[in-house]
Amino acid sequence: MKVAWAFALGVALALGAPAALAKEPSKAEVQLAKDMVTDAVVEVKAGRCADAIPMLEQAIAIHETAEAFLALGECQAVTGKLRAAVATWKHGEEIAEAQKDKARREAIEKKRKEIESRIPTVRLQLPAGVSGIVVTIDGQAVPESSLGAPVPVDPGTHQIEAKAPGREAFSTKIEAEDEAKLTVEIKLSGGTNAGPTGPKVIDAVPLGTWIAGGAAVALLGGGVAAYLLAGAHAEAGAIECRKRVQCGADRIDSVRTFDGLALGAWVGAGLAAGAAVGIWALAPKKAKDEVSARVFVGPASVSIVGRF
């Protein structure tokens, strides 16, 4: 039977090409479409939807009838394509209404409502404060208007993926059964994506603080150096004293001098550090025109910008 209608379809398309270009199919094409639907219905009742579906789609392409949409929707529902079945039957209702086929319109409407109640849905719960989220179900992007609302899916296993700028991608699998009402929480770990990030600005530090702080560091280093020199001279003097009857006064004076320098440098370092802290603490925080400096700390750099 399939060979017969396939051959008839080829002949009709070859001989009736001018009619095929018209808005309405020829009588021969209409009859061919009806015969194809009749044969397809036999296949549907026999449970051979894999053979029936292409026959029905060809028949609908030639001439749309309510009977063809009714049978095609039944096969789609049997194979688990509930959403496709509902869409097919909705169009079939329109065709039946236009063709004044009340019996088939009512039959299609009844089946459609039965299937609609079986379609499972998935509500996608999005994370707060994350923009630019793209969610796909089985590779198909979910419209932005549907995010957060129940999304109809066919029964079975589905892959849900989500991504957003600056976040790690999210992926999970769900199993949707008939009439299931599922909720999937989208988790996008990683940094925030509130906007482009720039260098972090540390509070303004007056220039006087930098100068006093630098002086404190320099004095501290000088004190350490003087202390080390005093120790070196003391050790050298001790060695020299072992060789002489009387130690040289110049060695003793050198040690005392360097010790004094070390002590003075450390005292100066302490005073300079105190001055730096005092200048920073007492400086007006909101003055815009005063001499000051800012430290900018970026991902891989540190810079100082002064205002003089």
N, C-alpha and C positions, 0 to 999 in steps of 0.2 A: 504493500500500500504506500509506503514512504517513497519507493522508487517511482510509483505512478504519479503522485502529486508533485514530486521534484521535477519529473520530466514535463508535466503539464505546466509547471511554473516557468520553466525555461522557454517553452514554446510560446506561452502567453506574453512573456516579456519581449521575446524576439519579434513576434508578429504584431503585437499591440503596443509597440514602442510609442507611436504618436499619441495614443490614448493615455499612456502612462504619464506623459508630460502634462496632461490636462489636470484640472483641479479635481475632477471626479473620475474614479476608475471606470473602465469599460464594463459592460455586462459580463464579458468572459472572465475578467479579473475578479469581479465580485463573486461570481459563481465558484471560481477557483479558491478564493479565500474561504468561502463557506464550506467547501469540501475539505479543505485543510483543517478547519476547525472541527468538523465532524470526526475526522480521523484522529485529531489530537485528543479529543474528549475520550475516545476509546482508549487511547494510551494512558490518559490520566486515571480512568477508572481501573485500569489494569495495574496501576502503581508504577508506570514507566514514565515518570516526569522528565527524566533526562532526555527522552526522545520527544516528549510532547512540547517542552518549552521552546525549542527552536522552530517547530512547526507553528506554534501559536504566534511567536514573534514575527514570523514571515507573513502569516495571515493578517496580523494587525497592520503591518507595514503596507499591505495592499489595500485593505479595507477594514476599518475599525467597527467591531460589533461588541455588544454587551456580553454575548456568549463567550467570545474570545477572551475578554478581560476577566470574566468570571473564572474560566478554566485556568488562565495563566496565574491569577492570584492564588488559586488553590494549590498549584504546584509550588509556587514560591513559599507559601506557608508550610507545606509539607517538608520542604528542604531547609527550613529554619530561617528563611529570609522574611521575617515578619514585617519589617519596615517596608520592604519592597512590595510585599503583598498588599499592605494598606494603601500605599501610593497607587498601585495598579487598580485596586477596587474603587478608590476615589474617582479616578478617571473613568472607570467603567460605569459608575453611577451617572456621571455626566452624559456619557454616550447613551445609556439606557433612557435617560430623561429626554434627550434630544430625539431619539428614535421611538419615543412613546412606548417603550417596553417596560411597563410597570412591574410585571412579575419578576423580571430579571433585576430590575433596580432594587426591589425589596429584598431579593435573595442576596444580592451583592452587599447591600447595606447591613444586613444581618451578620454576614460573615465578617465584614470589616469591623463591626463593633466587638464581635467575639475576639478577634485577633488583637485589636487595640488594647484590650484589657490584659492581655498576656505579655505585652512588650515590656521587658525590664528597663529600668532607668538607672543612670549613674549621676549623682550630684557631685560636682568637683568643688571641694572646699579649698579655696586659695589662701596662701599666707598673706597676712596684712602687711602693708607698706612695701610691697614688691611690685614694680611696674615692668611692663614689657613681657608679661608671661605668655608663652605660646604652649598650648596643650594639644596633643594629638591622641586620637584613639584609633589603633590599628593603622597608624600612618596618616590618617585623615585629620586635618586641623579642625579643631572645634571653634566655631564662630565666637568672636568676642562677646556677642550678645547672649550666648548660651552658657558662658562661664558662670558658675554659681547656681545655675538652674538645672533641673533634671534633664539629662540628655538620654534620649531613647537609644537602645542598642539591641542587637539581636541576641537571643540566648546563645551561650557558649563562652569561650575564653577570649579575653580582649587584653591587648597591650596598651597601657596608658603611659605616655611620656610627657614631660614638661620641662621647659627651660626658660631662663631669664638672664639678661645681661649681668655678668659679675657673680653668677650663682652656679653651683654644681647641678648638673642635670638630674632629673627625677625620673624613675622608671619603675613600674609595677605591673603585675598581671592580676586580673580579676576573673572570677567565674560567675557569670550572670545566668540565673535560672528564670524560668517563666514567672512573671509578675513580681520579680525581685525589685526592691527599692534600695539601691546601694549608695554609699557615700564614701568617696575616696579623698583623703587629706593629702594635698600636694605639699611636699616638704622640699624646699629649695635651700640647702645649706650653703654657707659661704658668707662673704662680705655683703654689705648693703649695696644697693645700686640706686641710692637716692640722687646721685648726680656725679659728675666728674670730681675726683679728689685732687686737691692741690697740696702744696707744702703746708705743714703745720706751722703756725705763727706763734712764737712764744712772746709773752708780754714784753713791751718795750723796756729796755734797760738803759738808764741815762749813761751818757758817755763818761761822766765823772766816775761812775762805778767801774767801768771798764779800765780807766786809767789807774784808779786806786787799787783795783784788784790786780792789775798787771804789776804795779809797783810792789805790792805785797809778795807776789810770787818771786819777783826779781830779788827782793831783799832776803826772802827766805832762802833762796838758792845761794846768795852771797854769804849769808850767815853760815850755811853748811860748808861752803868752800873755805871760809876763814877758820872755822872750827877744825877742819881737816888739816889745814896748813899749820895751825897751832900745835896740833898733835904731832905733825911731822917734825916741826922744829924741836918740840920737847924730846922726842925720841932721839933726834940727832944730838941734842945737847947732852942727853944722858950718856950716849956713847962717847962723846968727846970728854966728858967729865971723868970717865974711867981712865983716860989716858993722861990726864993732867992732875997736878996737885991741887989746883984751884980752878973751878968752872968759870967760863967766860960770862961776864955780865951781859954781853950783847945777845947771847942765846936766850938768857932769861928775859930780857927786854922784848925780844922778838915773839916769844911765846905769849907774854902778857899782851903784847900789841894785837896779835891775831885773836886771842881770846876776847879781848875787848871789842874788836871789830865784829866777831861772831855774835856776841851778846847784843851789841848795838843794832846789827842787821836784823836779828830776830825780834828785838823790840820794835824796830821800824816796820817790820813785816806785820806784826800784830796791830800796830796803829793804822797802817794802810788798809789792812783787811777790815778793821772796824769802820774806817772812813768809807770804804766801798759799800758796806752793808748799810751804813747810815744814809749815804747819798741815795741808794736805791729805795730805802724805806720811806724817806722824807720827800722823794721826788713826786710832783703832781702827776697823777696817773692819766689824766685826760688832756694834758697840754699837748698841742699839736706842733707848736713851733719851737719847742725847747730842743737843745742838743741832746740827741739820744741815739740808741742803736737798737736794731731788732735782729733776732736770730731766726732764720728760716730753716727748718729741718724737713727735708724731703725724703723720699724712699731711699735714695742713694747719695745724698749730698747734704751738707750743712753750710749755710752762707750767712754772713753778717752784713746787714745794711745799716749804715749810720746816717744820721741827719745832723748837719752842721750849720 
